[in-house]
């Protein structure tokens, strides 16, 4: 058995110790926010926080993190109000959304260690691949997230989890359809 803490919950995995953390999270814990992308550690879609470090969960056997603390996208912010999440939404970064959880985790870890990153710091730390190619928006969003985290700026919050889709437009202005001119 391999034991470690996931999103503040101590867990024991009765799996082969060489099982990649990705599959322990997705299959055994039903934490499907962590994505399987390339499977060889190049895309970053599977990034999680292990003891404050960005870790590629597809490349990390569970035996290597015995006793560690793991945070997934589901555990980053229950209300989805982490500065990185808010800034990414405000900058319209998510498109297909596949790379976003790993990118958010990588960015949150960067901001945990560097409250005032430069563009160069962000480019060096965030090597996640995005098929949609929204890299300029990602950079802007992460600079905004750093300002929000420092308290230098605010970003409006999105709809909380569990909101009825019919109510979402009233809570998130970007989802409100435009009013036809003069009608």
N, C-alpha and C positions, 0 to 999 in steps of 0.2 A: 504494500500500500504506500502511496505517496501522499503526503499531507502538505497543504499550503493554504493560504487565505485568499479568497477571491471576493472582491468587492465587499470587504469587511466581514466575510462569512468563512470561518474555518471549514475546510473540506478535506475529505480523504478520497482519493481516487483509487479504485481497485482495477487498475489498468496496467498494461505492460509499462514498466518504467521508461521505456524508450518511445512511448506514445508522444507525438508532438503536442505541446500545450494547446495549439489551435484546436485539435480534435477533442481534447479533454474539455475545453471550454464549450465548443459548439455541440458536440454529441452527448457528453455526459452531463453538462450543466445547462444545456439549452440556452447558452449565451451566444446568439447568432449574430450579434453586431460585429463581432470580430470576423473578418472576411477571409476566405481562401481565394487568393489571387493567382500568383504564379507557382507557389509551392516550393520555390527555391531561394527565397529571401531577397528577391530583387525589387518587388513592387511596393512593399510596405503596407499592403491592405490588412495584414494580420497583426499590425503593431499593437502591443499592449504595454502597460506600465508594470514593471516588476521591480519592486524596491526602488522606485524613482528613476529607473532607467528604461529607455525605449527598447523593447525586445521584440524580435520577429518571432511570433509564436509558432509559425510553421517550421522553424528551424531549431526550436528549443524543446528538448525532451523534458517531460514532467519531472524526471529524476534530478535534473539540473537545478530545479527551483524549490526543492524540498525546504519547507519552513519559510518560504518567501511570502510577500504580500503582492498580489496581482490586482490591478485595476483594469477593467475593460471599459469600453464605451458606455455600457449600461451602468457602470458604477461611478463614472466620472461626475455626473450631476443628475440626481434623480429627477429634478425639475427641468432638465435640459437648459440650464441657465449659466453654464460655465462661460466665461468670457470668449473662449475660442468658438464655442457653439454659436453664441449670439452674434459674434462678428462675422462668422461664415454665412449665417442666414442673412444678416443685414447686407452683405456684399453679394448676395445671390451666387455663392460659390457652388452649392450642391446642384448637380445636373443629374447624372444617372445615380449618383450617391454611393457607388460601390467603393471608391477609395476613401470616402470621407471619414468613416470611423477611425481607420488607421492614421489618417492625416491629422485628425483632431487629437488623437492620443499623442502622437509625436509632437505636435505643437504645444499641447498642455504640459508635456514633460519639459520642452524647451523653456517655456515661460516659468515653470517651477524653479529652474536653475538660472534663468537670465530674465530679469524683469524688464530690461530695456534692450531687446535685441535690435541689431541693425538689419538692413536688408541682406547683407552678406551673411550674418549669423543665421538668418532664417533659411537662406538658400543652402547653406552648409548643413543645417540640421534636418531640414524637411526634404528628403530625397525620394519621397513617395511618388509613384507614377500615377498620373491621372489621364485616362484616355480621352476625357472631354477637353483637356488642354486649357483649363482655366487658371493657369499659373499666375498671371498678373493679378487676378482677383484674389487668389489665395494669399499672395504676398501682401496685398492691401489689407485683407481681412486679418492677417496675423499681426501686422503693425497696429491695427485698430484694437485687436484683442489685448495686446500688451498695454496700450493706453488705458483700456477699460480695467484691466487687472490692477494697474497702478492707481486707478481712481482719477485719471486725468480726463476721462471721457465716459459717456454712457451710451449704451445701445439699447433700443427698445426690445423688450422680451417678446418672444413668439408665443404661440399657443401652447399651453401646458399639456403634458401627456394626458390622454383620456378625454380630451375635448371632443365634442361631437363635431364631425366634419361640417355640418351645416352652420355651426357657430364659429368655425375657424375664420371665415372672412371678416367677421365683426371684430375678432381679436387680433388678426394679423392684417394690417392695412394693405400689404402687397397682394393679398388674396381677394381684395374687394374689387369687383368688376367696375370698370369705368361707367359713369353715367353718360348716356348719349347726349350730345350737344343740343340744347334747346328743346329737349323733349321732356 
